[in-house]
């Protein structure tokens, strides 16, 4: 649908762990593929469809958000990205979706 989304709140402790794991993977994949110099939370949200609040909380948990000289900065922590990529390579690409098997269509008029 190309809409930003978020899970229903409040999240249980287990729900937060599960979603945080997903958001972490999405953000690290995004950072791995990002080739620009400057990035914004809004831009990440639009590209990944993850809610900005969830992006900020995940970046904070990864220590990838810093407040410096009156601005919030997103840090591209190469160590975390490299660890994620190594695990991803070791796991293989088992998370593929066959587009031909999808039969869902977005609701009309929303």
C-alpha positions as CSV (number, residue, x, y, z in Angstrom):
1,X,0.0,0.0,0.0
2,X,3.1,2.2,0.3
3,X,1.8,3.5,3.7
4,X,3.9,3.9,6.9
5,X,2.6,1.5,9.5
6,X,3.2,0.4,13.1
7,X,1.9,-2.3,15.3
8,X,-1.1,-1.8,17.6
9,X,-0.1,-0.4,21.0
10,X,0.7,-1.1,23.7
11,X,3.2,-3.8,22.8
12,X,3.8,-6.6,25.1
13,X,7.4,-7.2,26.2
14,X,7.6,-10.2,23.7
15,X,6.0,-8.1,21.0
16,X,8.5,-5.3,21.5
17,X,11.4,-7.8,21.2
18,X,9.9,-9.3,18.0
19,X,9.2,-6.0,16.4
20,X,12.5,-4.4,17.5
21,X,14.3,-7.4,15.8
22,X,12.4,-6.8,12.6
23,X,13.0,-3.0,12.7
24,X,16.6,-3.6,13.4
25,X,17.0,-5.8,10.3
26,X,15.1,-3.3,8.1
27,X,17.2,-0.4,9.3
28,X,20.6,-2.2,9.0
29,X,19.6,-3.4,5.5
30,X,18.7,0.2,4.6
31,X,21.9,1.5,6.0
32,X,23.9,-1.1,4.2
33,X,22.4,-0.1,0.9
34,X,22.4,3.7,1.6
35,X,25.1,5.5,-0.5
36,X,24.3,9.1,0.3
37,X,25.9,11.4,2.8
38,X,22.9,12.8,4.7
39,X,19.8,10.9,5.8
40,X,16.7,11.8,7.6
41,X,14.2,9.8,9.8
42,X,11.4,10.9,7.4
43,X,13.3,9.6,4.4
44,X,14.0,6.3,6.1
45,X,10.4,6.0,7.1
46,X,9.2,6.7,3.5
47,X,11.6,4.2,2.0
48,X,10.9,1.4,4.6
49,X,7.3,2.1,5.6
50,X,8.3,1.9,9.2
51,X,6.8,4.5,11.6
52,X,9.3,7.3,12.5
53,X,8.8,6.7,16.2
54,X,9.8,3.1,15.8
55,X,12.8,4.1,13.7
56,X,14.0,6.5,16.4
57,X,13.5,4.0,19.3
58,X,15.3,1.3,17.3
59,X,18.2,3.7,16.3
60,X,18.5,4.6,20.0
61,X,18.6,1.0,21.1
62,X,21.4,0.4,18.5
63,X,23.2,3.6,19.7
64,X,23.0,5.0,16.2
65,X,21.4,8.3,17.2
66,X,23.4,11.1,18.7
67,X,22.5,14.7,19.8
68,X,25.3,17.1,18.7
69,X,25.4,20.8,18.4
70,X,21.6,21.1,18.7
71,X,20.9,18.4,16.1
72,X,20.0,14.8,16.1
73,X,22.4,12.8,14.0
74,X,22.0,9.3,12.6
75,X,25.2,7.4,12.9
76,X,26.1,4.8,10.3
77,X,27.8,2.3,12.6
78,X,29.7,0.2,10.2
79,X,30.5,-2.5,12.9
80,X,26.8,-3.2,13.3
81,X,26.1,-3.2,9.6
82,X,29.1,-5.6,9.0
83,X,27.9,-7.9,11.7
84,X,24.3,-7.9,10.2
85,X,25.7,-8.6,6.7
86,X,27.9,-11.5,7.9
87,X,24.9,-13.1,9.6
88,X,22.7,-12.5,6.6
89,X,25.3,-14.1,4.3
90,X,25.7,-17.1,6.6
91,X,21.9,-17.6,6.9
92,X,21.4,-17.4,3.2
93,X,18.5,-15.7,1.4
94,X,15.7,-17.8,2.8
95,X,13.3,-14.8,3.2
96,X,12.2,-14.6,-0.4
97,X,8.6,-14.1,-1.6
98,X,7.2,-15.5,-4.8
99,X,5.2,-12.5,-6.2
100,X,3.1,-14.9,-8.3
101,X,1.7,-16.4,-5.1
102,X,0.4,-13.1,-3.7
103,X,-3.3,-12.6,-4.1
104,X,-3.9,-9.7,-1.8
105,X,-5.1,-6.3,-3.1
106,X,-5.2,-3.1,-1.0
107,X,-8.6,-1.8,0.1
108,X,-10.1,0.9,-2.1
109,X,-11.0,4.4,-1.0
110,X,-8.5,4.7,2.0
